Amino acid sequence: MYTLDHPLFLSFCLFLALWLSMLGGVALRRLKKLEPDEQQDFYIILTATLTLLSLILGFSFSMAISRYDQRKGYEEAEANAIGAEYARAELLPAANAVEVQGLLRKYLQQRVSFYEAGDRQQLRQIDGETYRLQTDLWSAVKGPAATQSTAVAILVVSGMNDVINSQGRAQGSWWNRIPTSAWILMTIIAICSNLLIGFGGHHVRARPMIFLVLPFIVSTAFYLIAEIDSPRNGVIHVVPENLVSLSQSLQTR
């Protein structure tokens, strides 16, 4: 969904929607004013709705944080798997070791590019090159293991399996985001909350700026959640620090 990948645009659209919903509540109040015996029930409903909104925002923020931490953890695990396999490749015969280590360097650059890519076309090219290199890497370690089923060969094959699996887990974590249906439900609750506030407001004309506060706060909360939940766009995203550090250390060898 386009808006979820662009948190600032999402926040701006939501702010307008919340402000318009509050104005809609003001318009409804002109048509139907609350009776004195209805006001207590109305404020109970308003309080419950705002409480529910705050709980859902907090829960969504927690979901986004856990997914962000998961992506960071898998990036670190991927760097560790590649580094360990690079070291294990030295146990292979000289010709095979040079081939495997050369492929691992190329593979490592593709993994760094995956985290830094912002264009979908570029990302598709990176994915294609990554899968091709995985096939070449597996073939490079499968040959020595097939000819000599030694403990060293098995160790290298196991390490290559960890490299490929770590990429799959990292890719899966980038797909694991807050569902679109959850965003829609949060938006509906936020709009209803502002509609009720506008309906129950007594001083909209005298102090209109006060009624901009809640739409601004809620839209900012949505922006923060979307920023953390969006792995590729925005200001807050996963930086491949461990992969870059590994790449730099391999260049010095």
VENJO-V35986 format. One record per residue. N is the residue number from 1. SS is DSSP state (@ for helix, = for strand, . for the rest). PHI is phi in whole degrees, -180 to 180 (NA if undefined). NEAR is the number of other C-alpha atoms within 12 Angstrom. Layout:
# VENJO-V35986
n->(N	N)
ss->(SS	SS)
phi->(PHI	PHI)
near->(NEAR	NEAR)
This chain:
# VENJO-V35986
n->(1	2	3	4	5	6	7	8	9	10	11	12	13	14	15	16	17	18	19	20	21	22	23	24	25	26	27	28	29	30	31	32	33	34	35	36	37	38	39	40	41	42	43	44	45	46	47	48	49	50	51	52	53	54	55	56	57	58	59	60	61	62	63	64	65	66	67	68	69	70	71	72	73	74	75	76	77	78	79	80	81	82	83	84	85	86	87	88	89	90	91	92	93	94	95	96	97	98	99	100	101	102	103	104	105	106	107	108	109	110	111	112	113	114	115	116	117	118	119	120	121	122	123	124	125	126	127	128	129	130	131	132	133	134	135	136	137	138	139	140	141	142	143	144	145	146	147	148	149	150	151	152	153	154	155	156	157	158	159	160	161	162	163	164	165	166	167	168	169	170	171	172	173	174	175	176	177	178	179	180	181	182	183	184	185	186	187	188	189	190	191	192	193	194	195	196	197	198	199	200	201	202	203	204	205	206	207	208	209	210	211	212	213	214	215	216	217	218	219	220	221	222	223	224	225	226	227	228	229	230	231	232	233	234	235	236	237	238	239	240	241	242	243	244	245	246	247	248	249	250	251	252	253)
ss->(.	.	@	@	@	.	@	@	@	@	@	@	@	@	@	@	@	@	@	@	@	@	@	@	@	@	@	@	@	@	@	.	.	.	.	@	@	@	@	@	@	@	@	@	@	@	@	@	@	@	@	@	@	@	@	@	@	@	@	@	@	@	@	@	@	@	@	@	@	@	@	@	@	@	@	@	@	@	@	@	@	@	@	@	@	@	@	@	@	@	@	.	.	@	@	@	@	@	@	@	@	@	@	@	@	@	@	@	@	@	@	@	@	@	@	@	.	.	.	@	@	@	@	@	@	@	@	@	@	@	@	@	@	@	@	@	@	@	@	@	@	@	@	@	@	@	@	.	.	.	@	@	@	@	@	@	@	@	@	@	@	@	@	@	@	@	@	@	@	@	@	@	@	@	@	.	.	.	.	@	@	@	@	@	@	@	@	@	@	@	@	@	@	@	@	@	@	@	@	@	.	.	.	.	.	.	.	@	@	@	@	@	@	@	@	@	@	@	@	@	@	@	@	@	@	@	@	@	@	.	.	.	.	.	.	.	.	.	.	.	@	@	@	@	@	@	@	@	@	@	@	.	.)
phi->(NA	-60	-64	-71	-89	-133	-57	-66	-65	-61	-64	-65	-63	-67	-59	-63	-65	-69	-66	-67	-67	-67	-64	-64	-65	-63	-65	-66	-64	-67	-82	-142	-88	-76	-78	-55	-79	-95	-65	-63	-63	-63	-70	-66	-65	-63	-63	-65	-67	-66	-64	-62	-62	-65	-65	-67	-63	-64	-66	-67	-63	-64	-62	-64	-63	-64	-70	-64	-62	-64	-64	-63	-64	-71	-65	-66	-64	-66	-64	-64	-66	-67	-63	-66	-69	-62	-70	-67	-62	-66	-79	-76	-54	-53	-63	-67	-63	-63	-64	-64	-66	-64	-66	-65	-64	-65	-64	-63	-65	-67	-69	-64	-63	-60	-74	-97	-70	-120	-97	-68	-64	-63	-65	-64	-65	-64	-62	-63	-68	-63	-66	-65	-67	-63	-64	-66	-65	-66	-66	-67	-94	-71	-60	-61	-69	-74	-80	-136	-83	-91	-63	-65	-63	-64	-64	-68	-63	-62	-66	-67	-62	-64	-62	-69	-66	-65	-66	-64	-67	-64	-63	-62	-68	-75	-83	-82	-127	-62	-61	-61	-61	-67	-62	-64	-65	-62	-65	-62	-64	-64	-66	-62	-62	-70	-63	-67	-65	-64	-69	-94	-73	-109	-131	-66	-70	-73	-133	-68	-67	-63	-82	-90	-65	-64	-57	-67	-66	-66	-65	-67	-64	-62	-62	-64	-64	-66	-61	-70	-79	-86	-78	-116	-107	91	-85	-94	-152	-73	-102	-77	-62	-70	-67	-65	-62	-64	-61	-67	-70	-71	-68	-84	-84)
near->(16	13	23	33	29	28	32	27	22	31	29	23	25	35	31	24	28	38	36	24	31	34	30	26	29	28	22	20	23	17	11	13	20	20	12	10	10	14	17	14	15	22	22	15	19	26	19	18	25	26	18	21	28	23	17	26	32	20	21	30	27	21	23	34	28	21	31	33	24	27	36	29	25	34	38	30	28	38	38	28	30	45	32	27	39	40	24	29	35	24	26	32	23	13	17	27	26	22	26	39	37	24	31	42	31	28	39	43	30	32	44	33	27	35	35	24	25	20	15	15	12	17	22	17	18	27	25	18	23	31	22	19	31	33	22	24	38	30	21	30	42	27	24	30	24	15	12	16	17	15	15	21	29	25	26	38	34	24	31	41	26	27	37	33	21	27	36	24	23	32	26	18	27	31	19	23	34	35	19	19	13	19	29	19	19	34	31	22	30	41	34	31	36	41	32	36	39	35	31	35	31	19	16	24	14	10	12	18	14	20	32	25	19	31	36	25	24	36	33	25	33	44	36	30	41	43	34	37	41	38	41	32	28	24	20	23	31	35	28	32	24	27	36	29	22	32	29	18	16	23	16	8	11)
